[in-house]
């Protein structure tokens, strides 16, 4: 489908995945993590936990539950999104998702359903049936289309499946992470025609300007600098032409951080947050893909320029 026209002056909803930081000995730095979650809320974005940026696929179930409990206790009524992750679990997918979503909702979070190998061979109609089963468990949840460049069990829905998903009232939106503008434009066109209130959350870290066409976002890139994303979003709503320069610099960061191998963006994020003084160590999870230390020299000038642009907006 052809892209629809841009939508100036629109308030953008930003959901930001939060990086799970690690100490040099390989242990989780919970104190730094709590600080990153709080900074996300303070910037005006909604934190998303136990996502790809939070190494959901590398954590044990008890580690994900610990993160959920920690953030649930911090939230005090503030909104957050949490990944419902069932990969590697034994059981029927609908039941597993219902259990995970119920736990997330009990902690005050909004569940988002990670794709899984167990649903990978399902038809679109069968997958919609799983989502309908989850809708009987929680009042609000999100879907997640995830390309296989991120995880091998990722899945992108066909458009017929997407249309059928729109008919589930409890499904309030879906993150689209194919890294394809064309596929996302297709979804925006279907959404605008059939359910305008449904949220298309771009997960395209290589095309973060998709917000101009009506996408909102749930990104890993925003974990690097949630304040810059929030300032950019306010500029778009206000019709401030500085939106474009700030977006360009954020996209420059995205192109660097999300180059192949794509999963190594999490190490880039740890390096960037270490340069910001927000985490004590630039180390990723011990089993995660890595970047070279020389990347620091590329990240530092981007950080300085973003800080200067955000300071120029008067943002806190």
C-alpha positions, 0 to 999 in steps of 0.5 A, spaced: 500 500 500 502 507 498 504 511 505 498 515 507 500 523 508 504 525 514 500 527 520 503 534 523 501 536 530 500 529 533 501 527 540 506 521 540 506 516 545 512 513 546 514 506 550 521 505 551 524 498 552 529 499 558 536 496 558 538 491 563 545 493 565 550 488 568 556 489 572 563 487 570 562 480 574 556 478 570 551 480 575 545 484 574 546 491 576 539 492 579 540 499 582 542 502 575 536 498 572 532 502 577 535 508 575 534 507 568 526 505 569 525 512 573 529 516 568 524 513 563 518 515 567 521 522 568 522 523 561 515 522 560 515 515 556 512 509 558 518 503 560 517 497 557 521 491 561 523 484 560 523 486 552 529 484 547 533 490 550 532 487 557 535 480 555 528 477 556 531 471 551 537 470 555 534 470 562 531 465 566 524 465 568 525 467 575 530 472 573 524 475 569 519 475 575 524 478 579 525 484 574 517 484 574 516 484 581 521 490 582 518 494 577 511 493 579 513 495 586 516 502 583 510 503 579 506 506 584 500 507 579 505 509 573 504 505 567 509 500 564 509 494 559 512 488 560 514 482 556 510 475 556 515 470 554 514 463 553 519 461 549 522 454 552 516 453 556 512 446 556 505 447 555 499 449 551 501 456 548 494 460 550 495 457 557 502 459 558 500 466 555 494 467 560 499 465 566 504 470 564 499 475 562 495 474 569 502 475 573 504 482 569 497 485 570 497 483 578 503 487 578 500 493 575 503 492 568 501 491 561 503 485 558 506 484 551 506 477 547 513 475 545 512 471 539 514 463 540 517 457 537 510 454 539 506 458 535 511 459 529 507 453 526 500 456 527 496 459 521 494 466 522 487 463 524 490 459 530 494 465 532 488 469 533 485 464 537 491 464 542 490 472 542 483 471 543 484 466 549 489 471 552 483 477 552 479 473 556 484 473 562 486 481 562 483 487 560 489 490 556 494 487 552 499 488 546 501 484 540 508 483 538 511 482 531 518 481 531 523 479 525 528 473 525 533 478 525 532 479 532 531 472 535 530 466 531 523 465 533 520 471 531 514 472 526 511 477 522 503 477 521 500 477 514 495 482 513 489 478 514 492 476 520 493 483 522 486 485 520 483 479 525 487 482 530 484 488 530 477 485 532 480 483 539 477 489 543 482 488 549 488 488 544 490 495 544 496 495 539 501 491 536 509 493 536 511 492 529 519 490 528 520 488 521 525 494 520 520 495 513 517 501 512 513 498 507 510 493 511 509 498 517 505 503 512 500 497 510 499 496 517 497 504 518 493 504 512 489 498 515 489 501 522 486 507 519 481 504 515 478 499 520 480 501 527 483 508 528 484 507 535 488 501 535 496 503 536 501 501 531 508 501 535 513 502 530 519 498 532 523 500 526 530 503 529 532 504 522 526 508 521 524 512 527 521 518 523 515 513 522 511 517 527 510 522 522 505 517 518 501 516 525 505 510 528 507 511 535 513 507 538 516 502 542 523 502 541 530 499 544 533 505 541 530 510 546 533 506 551 539 510 549 537 517 551 529 517 553 530 525 554 532 526 547 526 522 544 521 525 549 524 532 546 523 530 539 516 528 540 514 534 543 517 538 538 513 534 533 506 536 537 508 543 537 510 544 530 517 545 532 522 545 526 527 542 530 524 536 530 528 534 524 535 535 526 534 532 533 531 526 529 536 526 524 541 525 530 537 520 533 537 516 527 544 516 526 545 513 533 540 508 530 544 506 524 550 505 528 547 501 534 543 497 530 548 495 524 549 487 523 549 483 528 543 487 530 542 483 537 549 487 539 545 493 539 544 492 547 552 492 548 552 499 544 546 501 549 551 499 555 557 503 552 552 509 551 549 509 558 556 508 561 558 514 557 552 518 560 555 516 567 548 512 568 551 505 568 557 503 572 559 498 567 559 498 559 558 490 559 552 486 556 550 480 558 555 474 558 552 471 552 550 477 548 553 479 542 558 484 543 561 490 539 568 493 539 571 498 544 573 502 539 565 504 538 566 508 544 569 513 540 563 513 535 558 514 540 561 519 544 560 525 539 553 523 538 552 523 545 555 530 546 550 533 540 544 530 543 545 533 549 546 540 546 540 539 542 536 537 548 539 542 552 537 547 547 529 545 548 529 547 555 527 540 557 529 538 564 
